[in-house]
Amino acid sequence: MRETAVYTHGHHESVLRSHRWRTAANSAAYLSGALRPGLSVLDVGCGPGTITADLAELVAPGGRVTAVDASRDVLGQAREYVAGRGLSGVEFAVADVHALDFPDGSFDVVHAHQVLQHVGDPVQALREMRRVCRPGGIVAARDADYAAMAWYPRVPGLEEWLGLYRRVARANGGEPDAGRRLRAWARAAGFTAAEVTSSATAWCYATEAETAWWSRLWADRTTASAYADIAVRGGHATPGELAAVAAAWHTWGAAPDAWFSVLNGEILCRVQRPEPEPPARDAP
């Protein structure tokens, strides 16, 4: 696999609208119970910083969080958000998860949320996350699985959206059905079966406000984000076809019984401490 990939969503306002909704409570609960004051955390692909800020609170006092992202612009937004929360002990840096610029064993916890589906080589990314994690520490990752998404009612046009998105993401070098692959990727990265704990949780949008919000942001992404540009330039869809998909999102969001579920795969990987050296034996 290649080590570079195009970030399918980009950083259009409609994308950041959904990223800013994410918190440790709704997006990192599988990890939160393992955090405690004083730990050091690397937050890979931090985006606008909402999860980062929550992680900083969970390891305070005495802990530190280093937040990294490939986008310098979105790091600026994260820095402003964290400062607005009045949090200290958070540092920011531009980084590539395939080649992290940190020494071996730098962090107690290395976390990536919705990152591995977008990178060119998720196994290499996990190797790097493992490398910079201290023995006894945790590598944590959570990713959506697009093929497992479910919704009601079956509005014409949304099936086309799902097929189109998966084609575009794969053409960009990513894997949209990453959630089901996390355990396998971790094993390929060198973790043993005993070191990896797998789980799954779901985001569910079911109230009138939630479905209206979800449908509008996806309609906007479909016609105005980097995803829309990539879909057209790559020959995957015409502007007219994207407009039809956006209209389907609006139709679905207006349905009184609208419901949408996003399944997310999760892994907690414990970095094993090295086995102690056997005591030296006297020569005969």
C-alpha positions as CSV (number, residue, x, y, z in Angstrom):
1,M,0.0,0.0,0.0
2,R,1.2,3.6,-0.6
3,E,2.1,5.7,2.4
4,T,0.2,8.7,1.1
5,A,-3.5,9.2,0.6
6,V,-5.8,12.1,-0.1
7,Y,-8.0,13.1,2.8
8,T,-11.4,12.4,1.2
9,H,-13.4,14.8,3.3
10,G,-11.1,17.8,3.4
11,H,-11.7,20.6,5.9
12,H,-14.8,22.3,4.5
13,E,-17.1,23.8,7.1
14,S,-19.5,21.0,6.7
15,V,-16.8,18.5,7.6
16,L,-15.6,20.4,10.6
17,R,-19.2,20.8,11.7
18,S,-19.3,17.1,12.4
19,H,-15.8,16.9,13.8
20,R,-16.6,19.6,16.4
21,W,-19.5,17.5,17.7
22,R,-17.1,14.7,18.7
23,T,-16.2,14.4,22.4
24,A,-14.4,11.8,24.5
25,A,-17.8,10.8,25.8
26,N,-19.3,10.0,22.3
27,S,-16.2,9.1,20.5
28,A,-13.5,7.7,22.9
29,A,-15.5,6.0,25.7
30,Y,-13.7,2.8,25.0
31,L,-10.4,4.5,26.0
32,S,-11.5,6.9,28.7
33,G,-11.6,4.3,31.5
34,A,-7.9,3.7,30.9
35,L,-6.9,7.3,31.4
36,R,-5.8,8.8,34.7
37,P,-4.0,12.0,35.9
38,G,-0.4,12.2,35.0
39,L,-0.4,10.2,31.7
40,S,1.1,11.5,28.5
41,V,-1.1,11.2,25.4
42,L,-0.4,11.5,21.7
43,D,-3.6,12.4,19.8
44,V,-3.0,11.6,16.2
45,G,-5.2,13.4,13.6
46,C,-6.7,15.7,16.3
47,G,-8.7,17.9,13.9
48,P,-10.4,20.9,15.5
49,G,-9.4,19.6,19.0
50,T,-12.7,18.8,20.8
51,I,-11.6,15.2,21.7
52,T,-8.1,16.5,22.4
53,A,-9.4,18.9,25.0
54,D,-11.4,16.2,26.7
55,L,-8.3,13.9,26.8
56,A,-6.4,16.7,28.4
57,E,-9.0,17.0,31.2
58,L,-8.9,13.3,31.8
59,V,-5.1,13.2,32.3
60,A,-5.0,16.4,34.4
61,P,-3.5,17.3,36.7
62,G,0.1,16.4,35.8
63,G,-0.6,14.9,32.4
64,R,0.2,16.2,29.0
65,V,-1.3,15.8,25.5
66,T,0.5,16.3,22.2
67,A,-2.0,16.9,19.4
68,V,-0.8,16.3,15.8
69,D,-2.5,16.6,12.5
70,A,-1.4,16.8,8.8
71,S,-3.2,20.1,8.4
72,R,-1.5,23.2,9.8
73,D,-4.8,25.2,9.4
74,V,-6.9,22.8,11.4
75,L,-4.2,22.7,14.1
76,G,-4.7,26.5,14.5
77,Q,-8.4,25.9,15.2
78,A,-7.5,23.1,17.7
79,R,-5.1,25.5,19.5
80,E,-7.8,28.2,19.7
81,Y,-10.4,25.7,21.0
82,V,-8.1,24.3,23.7
83,A,-7.1,27.8,24.8
84,G,-10.8,28.7,25.0
85,R,-11.4,25.8,27.3
86,G,-8.6,27.2,29.6
87,L,-6.6,24.0,29.4
88,S,-2.8,23.8,29.8
89,G,-0.4,20.9,29.1
90,V,-1.4,20.6,25.4
91,E,1.2,20.9,22.6
92,F,0.5,20.9,18.9
93,A,2.6,19.8,15.9
94,V,2.2,19.0,12.2
95,A,2.9,15.3,11.7
96,D,2.6,12.3,9.4
97,V,1.4,9.2,11.2
98,H,3.5,7.0,8.9
99,A,6.7,8.6,10.2
100,L,6.1,10.3,13.6
101,D,8.8,12.6,14.7
102,F,9.1,11.4,18.3
103,P,11.6,9.1,20.0
104,D,10.7,5.5,20.8
105,G,8.5,5.1,23.9
106,S,7.5,8.8,24.2
107,F,3.9,8.4,25.3
108,D,1.8,6.4,27.7
109,V,-1.2,6.4,25.3
110,V,-1.3,6.9,21.5
111,H,-4.8,7.6,20.2
112,A,-6.2,8.0,16.7
113,H,-9.9,8.7,15.9
114,Q,-11.2,8.3,12.4
115,V,-7.7,8.4,11.0
116,L,-6.7,4.9,9.8
117,Q,-9.5,4.8,7.2
118,H,-7.8,7.8,5.4
119,V,-4.1,6.9,5.4
120,G,-2.2,5.1,2.6
121,D,-0.8,2.4,4.9
122,P,-2.7,1.8,8.1
123,V,-0.4,-1.0,9.2
124,Q,2.7,1.2,9.0
125,A,0.7,3.9,10.9
126,L,0.0,1.4,13.7
127,R,3.6,0.4,13.7
128,E,4.6,4.0,14.2
129,M,2.0,4.5,16.9
130,R,3.3,1.4,18.7
131,R,6.9,2.6,18.3
132,V,6.3,5.9,20.1
133,C,4.2,4.2,22.9
134,R,5.9,3.2,26.1
135,P,6.0,-0.5,27.2
136,G,2.9,-1.1,29.2
137,G,1.1,1.7,27.4
138,I,-1.9,1.7,25.1
139,V,-2.4,2.2,21.3
140,A,-6.0,3.1,20.7
141,A,-7.9,3.5,17.4
142,R,-11.5,4.0,16.4
143,D,-12.9,4.1,12.8
144,A,-16.2,4.0,11.1
145,D,-17.3,1.2,8.8
146,Y,-19.2,2.6,5.9
147,A,-20.5,-0.7,4.6
148,A,-22.1,-1.3,8.0
149,M,-24.0,2.0,8.1
150,A,-27.7,1.6,8.3
151,W,-30.6,4.0,7.9
152,Y,-34.4,4.3,7.6
153,P,-36.4,5.1,5.5
154,R,-34.7,3.7,2.4
155,V,-34.8,6.9,0.4
156,P,-33.8,6.5,-3.2
157,G,-30.4,8.1,-3.7
158,L,-28.7,7.2,-0.4
159,E,-27.6,3.8,-1.7
160,E,-26.0,5.7,-4.5
161,W,-24.3,8.0,-2.0
162,L,-22.8,5.0,-0.1
163,G,-21.5,3.3,-3.2
164,L,-20.1,6.6,-4.5
165,Y,-18.4,7.5,-1.3
166,R,-16.7,4.1,-1.0
167,R,-15.4,4.3,-4.6
168,V,-14.0,7.8,-4.1
169,A,-12.3,6.9,-0.7
170,R,-10.6,3.9,-2.2
171,A,-9.5,5.8,-5.3
172,N,-7.9,8.3,-2.9
173,G,-5.9,5.5,-1.2
174,G,-8.1,5.0,1.9
175,E,-10.3,2.2,3.2
176,P,-13.8,3.3,4.1
177,D,-14.7,0.0,5.7
178,A,-11.9,0.4,8.2
179,G,-13.8,-0.4,11.4
180,R,-13.9,-4.2,10.7
181,R,-10.2,-4.3,9.7
182,L,-8.7,-2.6,12.8
183,R,-7.9,-5.9,14.6
184,A,-6.3,-7.4,11.5
185,W,-4.3,-4.3,10.9
186,A,-3.1,-4.3,14.5
187,R,-2.0,-8.0,14.2
188,A,-0.2,-7.2,10.9
189,A,1.6,-4.3,12.7
190,G,3.1,-6.7,15.2
191,F,0.6,-6.9,18.1
192,T,-0.3,-10.3,19.3
193,A,-3.9,-11.5,19.7
194,A,-3.5,-11.3,23.5
195,E,-2.5,-7.6,23.2
196,V,-5.5,-6.5,21.2
197,T,-9.0,-5.9,22.7
198,S,-11.6,-5.2,20.0
199,S,-15.0,-3.6,20.4
200,A,-17.6,-1.6,18.5
201,T,-19.9,1.2,19.4
202,A,-22.3,3.3,17.3
203,W,-23.3,6.9,16.7
204,C,-27.1,7.0,16.3
205,Y,-29.0,10.0,15.0
206,A,-32.7,9.6,15.7
207,T,-34.2,12.8,17.0
208,E,-35.6,15.5,14.7
209,A,-32.7,17.8,15.5
210,E,-30.1,15.1,15.0
211,T,-31.4,13.8,11.7
212,A,-31.8,17.4,10.4
213,W,-28.2,18.2,11.4
214,W,-26.8,14.9,9.9
215,S,-28.7,15.2,6.7
216,R,-27.7,18.9,6.1
217,L,-24.0,18.4,6.7
218,W,-23.9,15.4,4.4
219,A,-25.8,17.3,1.7
220,D,-23.4,20.1,2.0
221,R,-20.4,17.8,1.9
222,T,-21.8,16.2,-1.2
223,T,-21.9,19.4,-3.2
224,A,-19.4,21.8,-1.6
225,S,-16.5,19.9,0.1
226,A,-13.2,18.5,-1.1
227,Y,-15.0,15.2,-1.5
228,A,-17.3,16.8,-4.1
229,D,-14.3,18.2,-6.1
230,I,-12.5,14.8,-5.9
231,A,-15.6,12.9,-7.0
232,V,-16.0,15.1,-10.1
233,R,-12.3,15.4,-11.1
234,G,-11.9,11.6,-10.7
235,G,-14.8,10.9,-13.0
236,H,-16.9,9.2,-10.2
237,A,-19.9,11.5,-10.5
238,T,-21.1,14.6,-12.4
239,P,-22.2,17.8,-10.6
240,G,-25.8,16.9,-11.4
241,E,-25.5,13.4,-9.9
242,L,-24.0,15.0,-6.7
243,A,-26.9,17.4,-6.6
244,A,-29.3,14.5,-6.8
245,V,-27.6,12.7,-3.9
246,A,-27.7,15.9,-1.8
247,A,-31.4,16.2,-2.5
248,A,-31.8,12.6,-1.3
249,W,-30.1,13.6,2.0
250,H,-32.6,16.4,2.5
251,T,-35.5,14.1,1.7
252,W,-34.3,11.6,4.2
253,G,-33.7,14.2,6.9
254,A,-37.2,15.5,6.5
255,A,-38.8,12.1,7.1
256,P,-40.5,12.1,10.6
257,D,-39.1,8.6,11.4
258,A,-35.6,9.2,10.0
259,W,-32.9,7.1,11.8
260,F,-29.2,6.6,11.0
261,S,-26.5,4.5,12.7
262,V,-22.8,4.6,12.1
263,L,-21.0,1.5,13.4
264,N,-17.4,2.2,14.6
265,G,-14.8,-0.5,15.2
266,E,-12.4,0.0,18.1
267,I,-9.1,-1.4,19.3
268,L,-7.1,-1.1,22.5
269,C,-3.6,-2.5,22.0
270,R,-1.4,-3.0,25.1
271,V,2.3,-2.6,24.3
272,Q,4.0,-5.4,26.1
273,R,6.9,-4.8,28.4
274,P,10.0,-6.6,27.3
275,E,10.8,-9.9,29.0
276,P,13.4,-9.5,31.7
277,E,16.8,-10.9,30.8
278,P,17.6,-14.2,32.5
279,P,20.2,-13.9,35.3
280,A,23.7,-14.5,34.2
281,R,25.0,-18.0,35.0
282,D,28.6,-18.6,36.2
283,A,30.8,-20.2,33.7
284,P,31.6,-23.9,34.6
